[in-house]
Amino acid sequence: MDSLQKRLNDLTGDFNDAYLAISGEKLEQELAVLNALMEAPDFWNDTNKAQDISKKHAKLDSRLNPWLSIKAAISELTEFLALKDDAMVTDLGEQLDTIEKDFESIKSQLKFAGPYDDRDALVTISAGAGGTDAQDWAGMLERMYLRYAEKNKLKTKIIDRSAGDEAGLKSVSFEVSGS
């Protein structure tokens, strides 16, 4: 039971640090404000504004929900451990394992806590003066980035593309959008 308590304490500390890093409390307040706006009776009077608010709400909700879910699971597990029931040790250990895995999977969001990290990206690849080999390499880079975006369910839109003389690309610019 003590080892579970120590693991939970460590997880709670790590989670609180991460939640602070993403400004979780501030995001919760923003979500509450958006919810209040969406519940107003005259919300759909201005459809453009309503659509913008709905998009912001959906984006913020999808970003914050995994964190809130883990926060609630940690709180629930803390309460169960306080009961000090030895018959529940196995189940609580499994729950803690699941929470730790979930936390590890969303920790990557910590890399994207800057003010502009939720914006779309413009990617430009240029072969430069390297000849056919550089053009071939630029083509490989384009395929790699586009496959990565596709795998991670990001939208891409080619803005400008200039094919190489023999192989690959002279240059390409594309937009990557998504969360």
TAGILIN-V236805 format. One record per pair of residues at least 4 apart in sequence whose C-alpha atoms are under 8 Angstrom apart, sorted by the first residue. I is the first residue (numbers start at 1). J is the second residue. If there is no record, write none. Layout:
# TAGILIN-V236805
i=I j=J
i=I j=J
This chain:
# TAGILIN-V236805
i=1 j=5
i=1 j=81
i=1 j=84
i=1 j=86
i=1 j=89
i=2 j=6
i=3 j=7
i=4 j=8
i=4 j=92
i=4 j=93
i=4 j=96
i=5 j=9
i=5 j=81
i=6 j=10
i=7 j=11
i=8 j=12
i=8 j=74
i=8 j=78
i=8 j=96
i=9 j=13
i=10 j=14
i=11 j=15
i=11 j=100
i=12 j=16
i=12 j=74
i=13 j=17
i=14 j=18
i=15 j=19
i=15 j=71
i=15 j=103
i=16 j=20
i=17 j=21
i=18 j=22
i=18 j=107
i=18 j=110
i=19 j=23
i=19 j=24
i=19 j=25
i=19 j=67
i=20 j=24
i=20 j=25
i=21 j=110
i=21 j=113
i=22 j=109
i=22 j=110
i=22 j=113
i=23 j=27
i=24 j=28
i=24 j=64
i=25 j=29
i=26 j=30
i=27 j=31
i=27 j=60
i=27 j=64
i=28 j=32
i=28 j=64
i=29 j=33
i=30 j=34
i=31 j=35
i=31 j=57
i=31 j=60
i=31 j=61
i=32 j=36
i=33 j=37
i=34 j=38
i=34 j=53
i=34 j=57
i=35 j=39
i=35 j=57
i=36 j=40
i=37 j=43
i=38 j=43
i=38 j=50
i=38 j=53
i=38 j=54
i=39 j=43
i=43 j=50
i=44 j=50
i=45 j=50
i=46 j=50
i=47 j=51
i=48 j=52
i=49 j=53
i=50 j=54
i=51 j=55
i=52 j=56
i=53 j=57
i=54 j=58
i=55 j=59
i=56 j=60
i=57 j=61
i=58 j=62
i=59 j=63
i=59 j=179
i=60 j=64
i=61 j=65
i=62 j=66
i=63 j=67
i=64 j=68
i=65 j=69
i=66 j=70
i=66 j=106
i=67 j=71
i=67 j=106
i=68 j=72
i=69 j=73
i=70 j=74
i=70 j=99
i=70 j=102
i=70 j=103
i=71 j=75
i=72 j=76
i=73 j=77
i=73 j=99
i=74 j=78
i=74 j=99
i=75 j=79
i=76 j=80
i=77 j=81
i=77 j=92
i=77 j=95
i=77 j=96
i=78 j=82
i=79 j=83
i=80 j=84
i=80 j=92
i=81 j=85
i=81 j=92
i=85 j=89
i=88 j=92
i=89 j=93
i=90 j=94
i=91 j=95
i=92 j=96
i=93 j=97
i=94 j=98
i=95 j=99
i=96 j=100
i=97 j=101
i=98 j=102
i=99 j=103
i=100 j=104
i=101 j=105
i=102 j=106
i=103 j=107
i=104 j=108
i=108 j=112
i=109 j=113
i=112 j=117
i=112 j=118
i=113 j=117
i=118 j=179
i=119 j=177
i=119 j=179
i=120 j=175
i=120 j=176
i=120 j=177
i=120 j=178
i=121 j=175
i=121 j=176
i=121 j=177
i=122 j=173
i=122 j=174
i=122 j=175
i=122 j=176
i=123 j=173
i=123 j=174
i=123 j=175
i=123 j=176
i=124 j=171
i=124 j=172
i=124 j=173
i=124 j=174
i=125 j=138
i=125 j=141
i=125 j=142
i=125 j=171
i=125 j=172
i=125 j=173
i=126 j=135
i=126 j=138
i=126 j=169
i=126 j=170
i=126 j=171
i=126 j=172
i=127 j=131
i=127 j=134
i=127 j=135
i=127 j=137
i=127 j=138
i=127 j=169
i=127 j=170
i=127 j=171
i=128 j=134
i=128 j=135
i=128 j=170
i=129 j=134
i=130 j=134
i=130 j=135
i=131 j=135
i=132 j=136
i=132 j=164
i=132 j=165
i=132 j=166
i=132 j=167
i=132 j=168
i=133 j=137
i=134 j=138
i=135 j=139
i=135 j=164
i=135 j=167
i=135 j=168
i=135 j=169
i=135 j=170
i=135 j=171
i=136 j=140
i=136 j=164
i=136 j=167
i=136 j=168
i=136 j=169
i=137 j=141
i=137 j=168
i=138 j=142
i=138 j=168
i=138 j=169
i=138 j=170
i=138 j=171
i=139 j=143
i=139 j=168
i=139 j=169
i=140 j=144
i=140 j=168
i=141 j=145
i=142 j=146
i=142 j=172
i=143 j=147
i=144 j=148
i=145 j=149
i=146 j=150
i=146 j=156
i=147 j=151
i=148 j=152
i=149 j=153
i=149 j=154
i=149 j=155
i=149 j=156
i=149 j=176
i=150 j=154
i=150 j=155
i=150 j=156
i=153 j=178
i=154 j=176
i=154 j=177
i=154 j=178
i=154 j=179
i=155 j=175
i=155 j=176
i=155 j=177
i=155 j=178
i=156 j=174
i=156 j=175
i=156 j=176
i=156 j=177
i=157 j=174
i=157 j=175
i=157 j=176
i=158 j=172
i=158 j=173
i=158 j=174
i=158 j=175
i=159 j=172
i=159 j=173
i=159 j=174
i=159 j=175
i=160 j=171
i=160 j=172
i=160 j=173
i=160 j=174
i=161 j=169
i=161 j=170
i=161 j=171
i=161 j=172
i=161 j=173
i=162 j=169
i=162 j=170
i=162 j=171
i=162 j=172
i=163 j=167
i=163 j=168
i=163 j=169
i=163 j=170
i=163 j=171
i=164 j=168
i=164 j=169
i=164 j=170
i=165 j=169
